[in-house]
């Protein structure tokens, strides 16, 4: 008989390979050092995602080192809203778009600008 131990993931978010490549390319073209994810009260359903490039994380940010070239900081206030979210970068026609695959979302506005969690 063997016993398996379940170790839950401690990562707040994950990024697809396409998102990693996109953010690495963006950071290469800028003097900023990290990508910072936060949320703000917005739209008709509650919250909107905010992605910024910054020199460093804020003191209470959750910091994830994706690889030696990419660090993502997540605002402390955003952590409960984005927990277990996958961030993807997809091409829609000729436009590249950041997509948030957030399992916490209970409702989104029709235009996709804002969301609310359960």
C-alpha positions in Angstrom: 0.0 0.0 0.0 1.3 3.4 -0.9 0.3 6.8 0.3 0.2 9.8 -2.0 0.5 13.3 -0.8 -1.5 16.1 -2.4 0.4 19.3 -2.6 -1.9 22.1 -3.8 -0.5 24.6 -6.3 0.7 27.8 -4.6 0.7 29.7 -7.9 -2.1 32.3 -8.0 -2.1 32.4 -11.8 -0.7 30.5 -14.8 0.4 31.7 -18.2 0.2 29.9 -21.4 3.4 29.6 -23.6 1.9 32.2 -25.9 1.3 34.6 -23.1 4.9 34.1 -21.8 6.3 34.8 -25.2 4.1 37.9 -25.6 5.1 39.4 -22.2 8.8 38.6 -22.7 8.7 40.4 -26.1 6.9 43.4 -24.6 9.4 43.6 -21.7 12.4 43.3 -24.1 11.1 46.4 -25.9 10.7 48.4 -22.7 12.8 49.4 -19.8 10.3 48.0 -17.3 11.2 44.8 -15.4 7.9 43.1 -14.5 4.3 42.6 -15.5 1.8 43.6 -12.8 -1.8 42.4 -12.7 -4.4 44.1 -10.6 -8.1 44.8 -10.8 -10.3 47.8 -10.5 -14.0 48.4 -9.9 -15.4 49.0 -13.3 -18.2 48.3 -15.8 -21.6 47.0 -15.3 -20.7 43.8 -13.5 -18.0 44.8 -11.0 -14.3 44.4 -11.8 -11.9 44.8 -14.7 -8.4 43.4 -15.2 -5.5 45.8 -15.3 -2.2 44.8 -16.7 0.7 47.2 -16.4 4.5 47.1 -16.9 6.5 48.3 -13.9 10.0 48.5 -12.5 9.2 46.6 -9.4 6.4 45.0 -7.4 4.6 46.8 -4.7 5.4 45.7 -1.1 2.3 43.6 -0.6 2.1 42.1 -4.1 2.2 38.3 -4.7 5.3 37.8 -6.9 5.6 34.9 -9.3 8.9 34.2 -11.2 7.7 32.6 -14.4 11.2 32.2 -15.7 14.5 34.2 -15.6 13.1 36.7 -18.2 9.6 37.1 -16.8 8.2 38.1 -13.4 4.6 38.8 -12.7 3.4 40.7 -9.7 -0.3 40.4 -8.6 -1.9 43.1 -6.4 -2.9 41.8 -3.0 -6.4 43.0 -3.6 -6.7 41.1 -6.9 -5.5 37.7 -5.6 -8.9 36.5 -4.4 -10.5 37.6 -7.7 -7.9 36.0 -10.0 -7.0 32.8 -8.0 -6.4 29.9 -10.5 -6.7 32.1 -13.5 -4.9 31.2 -16.7 -3.7 34.1 -18.8 -3.5 33.4 -22.5 -2.5 35.4 -25.6 -4.5 34.7 -28.7 -4.7 36.0 -32.2 -8.2 37.1 -33.2 -7.9 38.0 -36.9 -4.9 40.3 -37.1 -5.2 41.4 -33.5 -3.4 39.8 -30.5 -5.6 39.7 -27.4 -5.0 38.8 -23.7 -7.6 36.3 -22.5 -8.3 35.6 -18.9 -9.6 32.1 -18.2 -10.9 32.8 -14.7 -12.8 29.9 -13.0 -14.1 32.3 -10.3 -16.1 34.4 -12.8 -19.9 34.1 -12.2 -21.0 36.9 -14.6 -19.5 39.0 -17.3 -20.8 42.0 -19.1 -21.9 41.6 -22.7 -18.9 43.5 -24.1 -16.4 41.5 -22.0 -15.1 44.6 -20.2 -16.0 43.6 -16.7 -16.7 40.6 -14.5 -18.0 39.5 -11.2 -17.0 36.5 -9.1 -19.2 33.9 -7.3 
